[in-house]
Amino acid sequence: MPTAAPIIGIVRHSINVDGEGVCTLVAFHSCTLKCKYCLNPHSLSGVEKYKKFTPEALLERVKVDDLYFQATNGGITFGGGEPMLRAEFIEEFKRICPSNWRISIETALNVEQSFVQRLLDVIDHYYIDIKDINNSIYESYTSKSNQQVIENLKFLAQQNLADKITIRVPLIPGFNTADDQEKSIAFLKELGFKNFNRFTYLTDTERSD
């Protein structure tokens, strides 16, 4: 039985943004990366920034939107931080929540493959932010190698899950170019992926304006 997990935020009524239909975004504390333009820097902050929930307590909190989830094919999207680190929690939540809730995950995929394997039968859709396939760019932006990311991408490709995966390929100001984006997508297409989301990260200055 999983212990309580630290959660930094629960955002209701996200519509076709953090998953299909009406979704509630559940953001976990803790991450394996230190991205320069991190959207949730408090995911790496101290204990004052999160509240612990058991899977049962989280279900009690989010079930108020059950009718919305069922009417729109929506559900729960787990983000962070890095939600893959809470694979046991997500697995248990899936077991106890209504079977027709859609469970999605927003992940950087830079985790041990055992976490990915554990959630294969749990996740309905993956949103994977790969930063950049070029390791020099990736490491400059995140302070970590992307070797594990590529290994996990290859593993998922072997599971024939392309229809369940959207890969987010960002333009990162000061770190990569539009040409780098296209090179990343070309590499991912060779692996068999086909759903891509091109977008541009906001810098810290742009977010504060």
C-alpha positions in Angstrom: 0.0 0.0 0.0 1.6 3.4 -1.0 2.2 6.0 1.6 0.9 9.5 1.3 2.5 11.5 -1.5 3.5 15.2 -1.4 1.2 17.3 -3.7 1.9 20.9 -4.6 -1.3 21.7 -6.3 -4.7 20.4 -7.5 -6.2 22.4 -10.4 -9.8 21.7 -11.4 -11.6 22.2 -14.7 -8.7 22.2 -17.2 -10.4 21.8 -20.5 -8.5 20.1 -23.4 -5.2 21.5 -22.0 -3.8 18.9 -19.6 -5.6 16.0 -21.2 -8.8 15.2 -23.1 -12.1 16.6 -21.9 -12.4 18.2 -18.5 -9.5 17.2 -16.3 -8.1 17.9 -12.9 -4.4 18.4 -12.8 -2.6 16.9 -9.8 1.0 18.2 -9.4 3.4 16.2 -7.3 6.4 17.6 -5.4 9.9 16.5 -6.4 11.7 16.3 -9.8 14.8 14.7 -11.3 15.7 17.8 -13.3 16.6 21.4 -12.6 15.3 23.2 -15.7 16.3 26.8 -16.2 12.7 28.0 -16.9 10.9 25.6 -14.6 7.2 26.2 -14.5 6.8 24.8 -11.0 10.0 25.7 -9.0 8.1 25.0 -5.8 8.2 21.4 -6.8 11.8 21.5 -5.5 11.1 23.7 -2.5 10.8 22.7 1.1 8.0 20.9 3.0 6.0 24.2 3.4 5.1 24.0 -0.3 3.2 20.8 -0.3 0.4 18.8 1.4 0.5 15.0 1.7 -2.4 12.9 0.4 -3.1 9.2 0.3 -4.7 7.9 -2.9 -8.0 7.6 -0.9 -7.8 11.2 0.3 -7.0 12.4 -3.2 -10.0 10.5 -4.6 -12.3 12.1 -2.0 -11.0 15.5 -3.0 -11.4 15.2 -6.8 -14.5 13.0 -7.1 -16.7 16.2 -7.0 -16.1 16.4 -10.8 -17.0 12.9 -11.6 -19.9 13.9 -13.8 -17.7 16.3 -15.8 -15.1 13.5 -16.3 -17.7 11.0 -17.5 -19.5 13.4 -19.8 -16.3 14.6 -21.6 -14.0 11.5 -21.4 -11.9 13.5 -18.9 -10.3 12.5 -15.7 -7.0 13.1 -13.8 -3.7 14.3 -15.2 -0.7 13.7 -13.0 2.0 16.3 -13.3 4.7 17.9 -11.2 7.5 17.9 -10.5 8.0 14.4 -12.0 4.9 12.2 -11.5 6.6 9.0 -12.6 8.4 9.1 -9.2 5.0 8.4 -7.7 4.2 5.4 -9.8 3.0 3.3 -6.8 0.6 6.1 -5.7 -0.8 6.5 -9.3 -1.2 2.8 -9.6 -3.2 2.6 -6.4 -5.3 5.7 -7.4 -6.2 4.0 -10.7 -7.3 0.9 -8.8 -9.8 2.7 -6.6 -11.1 5.5 -8.9 -14.0 5.0 -11.3 -12.9 2.8 -14.2 -14.0 5.2 -16.9 -11.9 8.1 -15.6 -9.1 8.9 -18.0 -5.7 8.8 -16.4 -3.0 10.9 -18.1 0.6 11.9 -17.1 2.8 14.8 -17.9 6.4 13.6 -17.6 9.9 14.4 -18.7 10.6 10.7 -18.7 14.0 11.1 -17.0 13.4 8.3 -14.5 14.5 4.7 -14.0 12.7 2.4 -16.5 11.1 0.4 -13.7 8.7 3.4 -13.0 7.7 3.5 -16.6 7.1 -0.3 -16.7 5.0 -0.1 -13.6 2.5 2.3 -15.2 2.1 0.7 -18.6 -1.3 -0.7 -17.7 -2.4 2.4 -15.8 -1.8 5.4 -18.1 -4.4 6.2 -20.8 -2.3 9.0 -22.3 1.3 10.3 -22.0 2.4 13.9 -22.5 6.2 13.7 -22.7 8.3 16.9 -22.6 11.6 15.8 -24.1 13.2 19.3 -24.0 15.6 18.5 -26.8 17.0 15.2 -28.1 20.5 16.7 -28.5 22.2 15.8 -25.2 24.4 18.9 -25.1 21.3 21.1 -25.3 19.4 19.0 -22.9 22.2 18.9 -20.3 22.8 22.6 -20.6 19.1 23.3 -19.9 18.3 20.6 -17.2 21.7 19.9 -15.7 21.3 16.2 -16.4 21.9 13.8 -19.3 19.0 12.6 -21.5 20.3 9.1 -21.9 17.6 7.7 -19.7 14.9 9.6 -21.6 16.0 8.1 -24.9 16.1 4.6 -23.4 12.5 5.1 -22.0 11.3 6.5 -25.3 12.6 3.4 -27.1 11.0 1.2 -24.5 7.6 2.9 -25.0 8.0 2.7 -28.8 8.4 -1.0 -28.5 5.1 -1.3 -26.7 3.2 0.1 -29.7 1.8 3.0 -27.7 2.2 5.7 -30.3 -1.5 6.6 -30.3 -1.4 7.1 -26.6 1.6 9.4 -26.6 1.9 13.1 -27.3 5.5 14.4 -27.4 6.0 18.0 -26.5 9.0 19.5 -28.4 9.8 23.0 -27.1 11.7 25.9 -28.5 13.8 26.9 -25.5 15.0 30.6 -25.8 18.7 30.7 -25.5 19.2 27.0 -25.6 17.9 25.5 -28.9 16.6 26.7 -32.3 13.7 25.8 -34.6 16.1 23.7 -36.5 16.9 21.8 -33.3 13.2 21.2 -32.8 12.9 19.6 -36.3 15.9 17.4 -35.7 14.3 16.2 -32.5 11.1 15.4 -34.3 12.9 13.6 -37.1 14.6 11.4 -34.5 11.3 10.7 -32.7 9.5 9.8 -36.0 12.2 7.2 -36.7 11.2 5.6 -33.4 7.6 5.5 -34.5 6.1 8.4 -32.7 3.6 10.6 -34.6 1.8 13.1 -32.2 3.9 16.2 -31.6 3.2 19.5 -29.9 5.6 22.3 -30.9 5.6 25.3 -28.6 7.9 27.9 -27.0 8.9 28.1 -23.4 8.4 31.4 -21.6 11.5 32.7 -19.9 11.4 33.8 -16.2 11.2 37.4 -17.3 8.3 36.8 -19.7 6.3 34.9 -17.0 6.8 37.8 -14.5 5.6 40.5 -16.9 
